[in-house]
């Protein structure tokens, strides 16, 4: 299981409000933060596979 222990680059940290960073959607889900909406802490385009403003959507 992956956690949010990886340190973001300066660019990645600046893309997310409040400096919240999740390495991947598994980390966001484990933290109870998913789904992430554009503008929320932790959201970044790399986590939004569909480009619809909702990252780490629930897995069916």
N, CA, C and O atoms as a CHARMM CRD file, in Angstrom:
* protein
*
  240
    1    1 UNK  N      0.85100  -1.18400   0.00000 PROA 1      0.00000
    2    1 UNK  CA     0.00000   0.00000   0.00000 PROA 1      0.00000
    3    1 UNK  C      0.88700   1.23400   0.00000 PROA 1      0.00000
    4    1 UNK  O      1.86400   1.29800   0.74700 PROA 1      0.00000
    5    2 UNK  N      0.56200   2.19600  -0.81600 PROA 2      0.00000
    6    2 UNK  CA     1.33600   3.41100  -0.92800 PROA 2      0.00000
    7    2 UNK  C      0.75300   4.46800  -0.00900 PROA 2      0.00000
    8    2 UNK  O     -0.46500   4.59400   0.11500 PROA 2      0.00000
    9    3 UNK  N      1.61600   5.21400   0.62600 PROA 3      0.00000
   10    3 UNK  CA     1.16300   6.28700   1.50500 PROA 3      0.00000
   11    3 UNK  C      1.57900   7.61900   0.92700 PROA 3      0.00000
   12    3 UNK  O      2.19500   7.67700  -0.13800 PROA 3      0.00000
   13    4 UNK  N      1.24900   8.67800   1.61400 PROA 4      0.00000
   14    4 UNK  CA     1.61000   9.99800   1.13400 PROA 4      0.00000
   15    4 UNK  C      2.96800  10.44000   1.66500 PROA 4      0.00000
   16    4 UNK  O      3.17800  11.63500   1.87500 PROA 4      0.00000
   17    5 UNK  N      3.88700   9.51900   1.88700 PROA 5      0.00000
   18    5 UNK  CA     5.18100   9.83700   2.45400 PROA 5      0.00000
   19    5 UNK  C      6.15000  10.44800   1.45200 PROA 5      0.00000
   20    5 UNK  O      7.10000  11.11900   1.85300 PROA 5      0.00000
   21    6 UNK  N      5.93500  10.23400   0.17000 PROA 6      0.00000
   22    6 UNK  CA     6.83000  10.80600  -0.83100 PROA 6      0.00000
   23    6 UNK  C      6.71200  12.32300  -0.80900 PROA 6      0.00000
   24    6 UNK  O      5.61700  12.87200  -0.68700 PROA 6      0.00000
   25    7 UNK  N      7.83300  12.97700  -0.92700 PROA 7      0.00000
   26    7 UNK  CA     7.83800  14.43500  -0.89900 PROA 7      0.00000
   27    7 UNK  C      7.57200  14.98800  -2.29700 PROA 7      0.00000
   28    7 UNK  O      8.19800  14.55100  -3.26300 PROA 7      0.00000
   29    8 UNK  N      6.65600  15.93700  -2.41300 PROA 8      0.00000
   30    8 UNK  CA     6.37600  16.52700  -3.72600 PROA 8      0.00000
   31    8 UNK  C      7.49100  17.47500  -4.13600 PROA 8      0.00000
   32    8 UNK  O      8.22900  17.98400  -3.29200 PROA 8      0.00000
   33    9 UNK  N      7.60600  17.70700  -5.43000 PROA 9      0.00000
   34    9 UNK  CA     8.51300  18.73600  -5.90700 PROA 9      0.00000
   35    9 UNK  C      7.89700  20.08200  -5.57000 PROA 9      0.00000
   36    9 UNK  O      6.72000  20.16200  -5.21700 PROA 9      0.00000
   37   10 UNK  N      8.69000  21.14100  -5.68000 PROA 10     0.00000
   38   10 UNK  CA     8.13900  22.48000  -5.41100 PROA 10     0.00000
   39   10 UNK  C      6.96600  22.77300  -6.32300 PROA 10     0.00000
   40   10 UNK  O      5.96800  23.35200  -5.89300 PROA 10     0.00000
   41   11 UNK  N      7.08100  22.37000  -7.59500 PROA 11     0.00000
   42   11 UNK  CA     6.01300  22.62000  -8.55700 PROA 11     0.00000
   43   11 UNK  C      4.73900  21.89400  -8.15600 PROA 11     0.00000
   44   11 UNK  O      3.65900  22.48400  -8.19200 PROA 11     0.00000
   45   12 UNK  N      4.84400  20.62300  -7.77300 PROA 12     0.00000
   46   12 UNK  CA     3.67000  19.84700  -7.38200 PROA 12     0.00000
   47   12 UNK  C      3.01300  20.44400  -6.14100 PROA 12     0.00000
   48   12 UNK  O      1.78800  20.55200  -6.07900 PROA 12     0.00000
   49   13 UNK  N      3.80200  20.82400  -5.17500 PROA 13     0.00000
   50   13 UNK  CA     3.25100  21.39200  -3.94400 PROA 13     0.00000
   51   13 UNK  C      2.55700  22.71500  -4.22000 PROA 13     0.00000
   52   13 UNK  O      1.55100  23.03100  -3.58600 PROA 13     0.00000
   53   14 UNK  N      3.08700  23.49700  -5.16700 PROA 14     0.00000
   54   14 UNK  CA     2.47400  24.78900  -5.45700 PROA 14     0.00000
   55   14 UNK  C      1.18400  24.64300  -6.25200 PROA 14     0.00000
   56   14 UNK  O      0.35800  25.55600  -6.25000 PROA 14     0.00000
   57   15 UNK  N      0.99200  23.50900  -6.93700 PROA 15     0.00000
   58   15 UNK  CA    -0.23300  23.29400  -7.71200 PROA 15     0.00000
   59   15 UNK  C     -1.42400  23.00500  -6.81000 PROA 15     0.00000
   60   15 UNK  O     -2.56400  23.25000  -7.20500 PROA 15     0.00000
   61   16 UNK  N     -1.18700  22.49600  -5.62600 PROA 16     0.00000
   62   16 UNK  CA    -2.24200  22.08200  -4.73000 PROA 16     0.00000
   63   16 UNK  C     -2.41200  23.08900  -3.60800 PROA 16     0.00000
   64   16 UNK  O     -1.43400  23.46300  -2.96000 PROA 16     0.00000
   65   17 UNK  N     -3.65200  23.53900  -3.36300 PROA 17     0.00000
   66   17 UNK  CA    -3.88000  24.47800  -2.27000 PROA 17     0.00000
   67   17 UNK  C     -3.39500  23.90400  -0.94400 PROA 17     0.00000
   68   17 UNK  O     -3.51100  22.70200  -0.70500 PROA 17     0.00000
   69   18 UNK  N     -2.86000  24.74700  -0.09700 PROA 18     0.00000
   70   18 UNK  CA    -2.42900  24.40600   1.24900 PROA 18     0.00000
   71   18 UNK  C     -1.29100  23.39300   1.27400 PROA 18     0.00000
   72   18 UNK  O     -0.98600  22.85000   2.33600 PROA 18     0.00000
   73   19 UNK  N     -0.64700  23.11900   0.12400 PROA 19     0.00000
   74   19 UNK  CA     0.48900  22.22300   0.08900 PROA 19     0.00000
   75   19 UNK  C      0.16100  20.76200   0.35500 PROA 19     0.00000
   76   19 UNK  O      1.06900  19.97600   0.62600 PROA 19     0.00000
   77   20 UNK  N     -1.11200  20.37100   0.28500 PROA 20     0.00000
   78   20 UNK  CA    -1.48600  18.96700   0.47500 PROA 20     0.00000
   79   20 UNK  C     -1.08600  18.20000  -0.77800 PROA 20     0.00000
   80   20 UNK  O     -1.35000  18.64100  -1.89700 PROA 20     0.00000
   81   21 UNK  N     -0.44500  17.04800  -0.58400 PROA 21     0.00000
   82   21 UNK  CA     0.01800  16.27200  -1.72000 PROA 21     0.00000
   83   21 UNK  C     -0.24900  14.79300  -1.48700 PROA 21     0.00000
   84   21 UNK  O      0.10300  14.24800  -0.44000 PROA 21     0.00000
   85   22 UNK  N     -0.87000  14.14800  -2.46500 PROA 22     0.00000
   86   22 UNK  CA    -1.06500  12.69900  -2.44600 PROA 22     0.00000
   87   22 UNK  C     -0.28500  12.13600  -3.61400 PROA 22     0.00000
   88   22 UNK  O     -0.44000  12.58900  -4.74700 PROA 22     0.00000
   89   23 UNK  N      0.54800  11.15600  -3.34500 PROA 23     0.00000
   90   23 UNK  CA     1.37600  10.55400  -4.38500 PROA 23     0.00000
   91   23 UNK  C      0.52200   9.95500  -5.49200 PROA 23     0.00000
   92   23 UNK  O      0.87900  10.01300  -6.66900 PROA 23     0.00000
   93   24 UNK  N     -0.61600   9.37600  -5.10100 PROA 24     0.00000
   94   24 UNK  CA    -1.51500   8.75900  -6.07300 PROA 24     0.00000
   95   24 UNK  C     -2.90600   8.65300  -5.44700 PROA 24     0.00000
   96   24 UNK  O     -3.11800   9.05800  -4.30400 PROA 24     0.00000
   97   25 UNK  N     -3.84000   8.10500  -6.20900 PROA 25     0.00000
   98   25 UNK  CA    -5.21500   8.01300  -5.71700 PROA 25     0.00000
   99   25 UNK  C     -5.35200   7.03200  -4.56400 PROA 25     0.00000
  100   25 UNK  O     -6.20200   7.22300  -3.69500 PROA 25     0.00000
  101   26 UNK  N     -4.54000   5.99300  -4.53800 PROA 26     0.00000
  102   26 UNK  CA    -4.58400   5.07400  -3.39700 PROA 26     0.00000
  103   26 UNK  C     -4.26100   5.81500  -2.10300 PROA 26     0.00000
  104   26 UNK  O     -4.88600   5.57100  -1.07100 PROA 26     0.00000
  105   27 UNK  N     -3.29400   6.71200  -2.16000 PROA 27     0.00000
  106   27 UNK  CA    -2.92200   7.49600  -0.98300 PROA 27     0.00000
  107   27 UNK  C     -4.04700   8.45100  -0.58800 PROA 27     0.00000
  108   27 UNK  O     -4.32500   8.62300   0.59900 PROA 27     0.00000
  109   28 UNK  N     -4.69400   9.07100  -1.57200 PROA 28     0.00000
  110   28 UNK  CA    -5.80900   9.97800  -1.27700 PROA 28     0.00000
  111   28 UNK  C     -6.97400   9.21200  -0.66400 PROA 28     0.00000
  112   28 UNK  O     -7.60700   9.68600   0.28000 PROA 28     0.00000
  113   29 UNK  N     -7.25700   8.02800  -1.20100 PROA 29     0.00000
  114   29 UNK  CA    -8.34000   7.20500  -0.65500 PROA 29     0.00000
  115   29 UNK  C     -8.01500   6.74700   0.76700 PROA 29     0.00000
  116   29 UNK  O     -8.87900   6.77200   1.64300 PROA 29     0.00000
  117   30 UNK  N     -6.76500   6.32900   0.99500 PROA 30     0.00000
  118   30 UNK  CA    -6.35600   5.85900   2.32200 PROA 30     0.00000
  119   30 UNK  C     -6.47100   6.96900   3.36700 PROA 30     0.00000
  120   30 UNK  O     -6.72200   6.70300   4.54300 PROA 30     0.00000
  121   31 UNK  N     -6.28600   8.21100   2.92800 PROA 31     0.00000
  122   31 UNK  CA    -6.40200   9.35800   3.82600 PROA 31     0.00000
  123   31 UNK  C     -7.84700   9.81400   3.98700 PROA 31     0.00000
  124   31 UNK  O     -8.13400  10.71600   4.77400 PROA 31     0.00000
  125   32 UNK  N     -8.75800   9.18900   3.23900 PROA 32     0.00000
  126   32 UNK  CA   -10.16700   9.56500   3.31100 PROA 32     0.00000
  127   32 UNK  C    -10.48400  10.85600   2.57900 PROA 32     0.00000
  128   32 UNK  O    -11.50300  11.49100   2.84700 PROA 32     0.00000
  129   33 UNK  N     -9.61400  11.24700   1.65500 PROA 33     0.00000
  130   33 UNK  CA    -9.77700  12.52600   0.96500 PROA 33     0.00000
  131   33 UNK  C    -10.44100  12.40600  -0.40600 PROA 33     0.00000
  132   33 UNK  O    -10.86100  13.41500  -0.97200 PROA 33     0.00000
  133   34 UNK  N    -10.54300  11.20600  -0.94100 PROA 34     0.00000
  134   34 UNK  CA   -11.07900  11.02100  -2.29600 PROA 34     0.00000
  135   34 UNK  C    -12.59700  10.92400  -2.26300 PROA 34     0.00000
  136   34 UNK  O    -13.15800  10.42200  -1.28900 PROA 34     0.00000
  137   35 UNK  N    -13.27200  11.39300  -3.30700 PROA 35     0.00000
  138   35 UNK  CA   -12.71200  12.02700  -4.49400 PROA 35     0.00000
  139   35 UNK  C    -12.28100  13.46600  -4.20500 PROA 35     0.00000
  140   35 UNK  O    -12.77100  14.10300  -3.27300 PROA 35     0.00000
  141   36 UNK  N    -11.36800  13.95000  -5.01300 PROA 36     0.00000
  142   36 UNK  CA   -10.86300  15.31300  -4.89400 PROA 36     0.00000
  143   36 UNK  C    -11.43600  16.15200  -6.03100 PROA 36     0.00000
  144   36 UNK  O    -11.38200  15.74900  -7.19200 PROA 36     0.00000
  145   37 UNK  N    -11.97000  17.28900  -5.70500 PROA 37     0.00000
  146   37 UNK  CA   -12.51400  18.19400  -6.71900 PROA 37     0.00000
  147   37 UNK  C    -11.50000  19.28200  -7.02100 PROA 37     0.00000
  148   37 UNK  O    -10.74300  19.70200  -6.14500 PROA 37     0.00000
  149   38 UNK  N    -11.49200  19.73900  -8.27700 PROA 38     0.00000
  150   38 UNK  CA   -10.57500  20.81200  -8.67100 PROA 38     0.00000
  151   38 UNK  C    -10.72800  21.97700  -7.69300 PROA 38     0.00000
  152   38 UNK  O    -11.84200  22.41900  -7.41100 PROA 38     0.00000
  153   39 UNK  N     -9.61000  22.46400  -7.18300 PROA 39     0.00000
  154   39 UNK  CA    -9.60800  23.57600  -6.23700 PROA 39     0.00000
  155   39 UNK  C     -9.49200  23.12400  -4.79200 PROA 39     0.00000
  156   39 UNK  O     -9.18500  23.93200  -3.91600 PROA 39     0.00000
  157   40 UNK  N     -9.73400  21.84400  -4.52800 PROA 40     0.00000
  158   40 UNK  CA    -9.60300  21.32200  -3.16600 PROA 40     0.00000
  159   40 UNK  C     -8.15200  20.96000  -2.88000 PROA 40     0.00000
  160   40 UNK  O     -7.39700  20.63800  -3.79800 PROA 40     0.00000
  161   41 UNK  N     -7.75900  21.01200  -1.60300 PROA 41     0.00000
  162   41 UNK  CA    -6.40200  20.59900  -1.24900 PROA 41     0.00000
  163   41 UNK  C     -6.12700  19.16400  -1.70600 PROA 41     0.00000
  164   41 UNK  O     -6.93600  18.26300  -1.48400 PROA 41     0.00000
  165   42 UNK  N     -4.98700  18.97000  -2.33900 PROA 42     0.00000
  166   42 UNK  CA    -4.59400  17.64700  -2.80600 PROA 42     0.00000
  167   42 UNK  C     -4.92000  17.36500  -4.25900 PROA 42     0.00000
  168   42 UNK  O     -4.33700  16.45900  -4.85500 PROA 42     0.00000
  169   43 UNK  N     -5.84500  18.12800  -4.84700 PROA 43     0.00000
  170   43 UNK  CA    -6.19600  17.90100  -6.25300 PROA 43     0.00000
  171   43 UNK  C     -5.04100  18.33600  -7.13800 PROA 43     0.00000
  172   43 UNK  O     -4.40900  19.36400  -6.89600 PROA 43     0.00000
  173   44 UNK  N     -4.77400  17.53900  -8.16800 PROA 44     0.00000
  174   44 UNK  CA    -3.85700  17.93900  -9.23500 PROA 44     0.00000
  175   44 UNK  C     -4.26600  17.20600 -10.50000 PROA 44     0.00000
  176   44 UNK  O     -4.84900  16.12300 -10.45100 PROA 44     0.00000
  177   45 UNK  N     -3.95400  17.80700 -11.61900 PROA 45     0.00000
  178   45 UNK  CA    -4.38200  17.26900 -12.91300 PROA 45     0.00000
  179   45 UNK  C     -3.92800  15.83000 -13.13600 PROA 45     0.00000
  180   45 UNK  O     -4.64400  15.05800 -13.77300 PROA 45     0.00000
  181   46 UNK  N     -2.75700  15.45300 -12.62900 PROA 46     0.00000
  182   46 UNK  CA    -2.24100  14.10600 -12.84100 PROA 46     0.00000
  183   46 UNK  C     -3.12100  13.03500 -12.20500 PROA 46     0.00000
  184   46 UNK  O     -3.07600  11.87800 -12.62300 PROA 46     0.00000
  185   47 UNK  N     -3.91300  13.39500 -11.21300 PROA 47     0.00000
  186   47 UNK  CA    -4.80600  12.44300 -10.55800 PROA 47     0.00000
  187   47 UNK  C     -6.18300  12.39800 -11.21600 PROA 47     0.00000
  188   47 UNK  O     -7.00100  11.53700 -10.89100 PROA 47     0.00000
  189   48 UNK  N     -6.43600  13.31500 -12.13200 PROA 48     0.00000
  190   48 UNK  CA    -7.73500  13.42600 -12.79500 PROA 48     0.00000
  191   48 UNK  C     -7.64000  12.83300 -14.19800 PROA 48     0.00000
  192   48 UNK  O     -7.42700  13.55600 -15.17100 PROA 48     0.00000
  193   49 UNK  N     -7.79800  11.52600 -14.29700 PROA 49     0.00000
  194   49 UNK  CA    -7.63400  10.82200 -15.56500 PROA 49     0.00000
  195   49 UNK  C     -8.59200  11.24100 -16.65400 PROA 49     0.00000
  196   49 UNK  O     -8.24600  11.18200 -17.83400 PROA 49     0.00000
  197   50 UNK  N     -9.78800  11.66100 -16.29000 PROA 50     0.00000
  198   50 UNK  CA   -10.79000  12.04200 -17.28300 PROA 50     0.00000
  199   50 UNK  C    -10.76200  13.53200 -17.60700 PROA 50     0.00000
  200   50 UNK  O    -11.37600  13.97300 -18.57800 PROA 50     0.00000
  201   51 UNK  N    -10.05000  14.30100 -16.79500 PROA 51     0.00000
  202   51 UNK  CA    -9.97800  15.73500 -17.02200 PROA 51     0.00000
  203   51 UNK  C    -11.28200  16.45400 -16.75000 PROA 51     0.00000
  204   51 UNK  O    -11.53600  17.52400 -17.30300 PROA 51     0.00000
  205   52 UNK  N    -12.12400  15.85800 -15.88300 PROA 52     0.00000
  206   52 UNK  CA   -13.44000  16.44100 -15.61100 PROA 52     0.00000
  207   52 UNK  C    -13.50200  17.24000 -14.31400 PROA 52     0.00000
  208   52 UNK  O    -14.57700  17.67300 -13.89800 PROA 52     0.00000
  209   53 UNK  N    -12.34700  17.43600 -13.67500 PROA 53     0.00000
  210   53 UNK  CA   -12.33500  18.21300 -12.44000 PROA 53     0.00000
  211   53 UNK  C    -12.56500  17.37300 -11.19500 PROA 53     0.00000
  212   53 UNK  O    -12.64200  17.90800 -10.08900 PROA 53     0.00000
  213   54 UNK  N    -12.67600  16.05500 -11.36900 PROA 54     0.00000
  214   54 UNK  CA   -12.87100  15.14600 -10.24000 PROA 54     0.00000
  215   54 UNK  C    -11.74200  14.11600 -10.29100 PROA 54     0.00000
  216   54 UNK  O    -11.68500  13.29100 -11.20300 PROA 54     0.00000
  217   55 UNK  N    -10.85300  14.17200  -9.31000 PROA 55     0.00000
  218   55 UNK  CA    -9.72700  13.24100  -9.25600 PROA 55     0.00000
  219   55 UNK  C    -10.03700  12.12900  -8.26800 PROA 55     0.00000
  220   55 UNK  O    -10.75500  12.32700  -7.28900 PROA 55     0.00000
  221   56 UNK  N     -9.48900  10.97200  -8.53900 PROA 56     0.00000
  222   56 UNK  CA    -9.59800   9.81200  -7.63100 PROA 56     0.00000
  223   56 UNK  C    -11.04500   9.43700  -7.36800 PROA 56     0.00000
  224   56 UNK  O    -11.46100   9.26100  -6.22400 PROA 56     0.00000
  225   57 UNK  N    -11.79000   9.32000  -8.43300 PROA 57     0.00000
  226   57 UNK  CA   -13.19400   8.93500  -8.32000 PROA 57     0.00000
  227   57 UNK  C    -13.30300   7.52500  -7.75900 PROA 57     0.00000
  228   57 UNK  O    -12.37300   6.73100  -7.90700 PROA 57     0.00000
  229   58 UNK  N    -14.41300   7.20100  -7.12200 PROA 58     0.00000
  230   58 UNK  CA   -14.58600   5.86000  -6.56400 PROA 58     0.00000
  231   58 UNK  C    -14.43600   4.77100  -7.61900 PROA 58     0.00000
  232   58 UNK  O    -14.86500   4.92700  -8.76200 PROA 58     0.00000
  233   59 UNK  N    -13.82700   3.68200  -7.21600 PROA 59     0.00000
  234   59 UNK  CA   -13.65200   2.54200  -8.11700 PROA 59     0.00000
  235   59 UNK  C    -14.89800   1.66000  -7.99400 PROA 59     0.00000
  236   59 UNK  O    -15.27600   1.26200  -6.89200 PROA 59     0.00000
  237   60 UNK  N    -15.53300   1.35800  -9.13100 PROA 60     0.00000
  238   60 UNK  CA   -16.76700   0.55700  -9.06500 PROA 60     0.00000
  239   60 UNK  C    -16.51300  -0.86500  -8.58500 PROA 60     0.00000
  240   60 UNK  O    -17.45000  -1.65700  -8.47900 PROA 60     0.00000
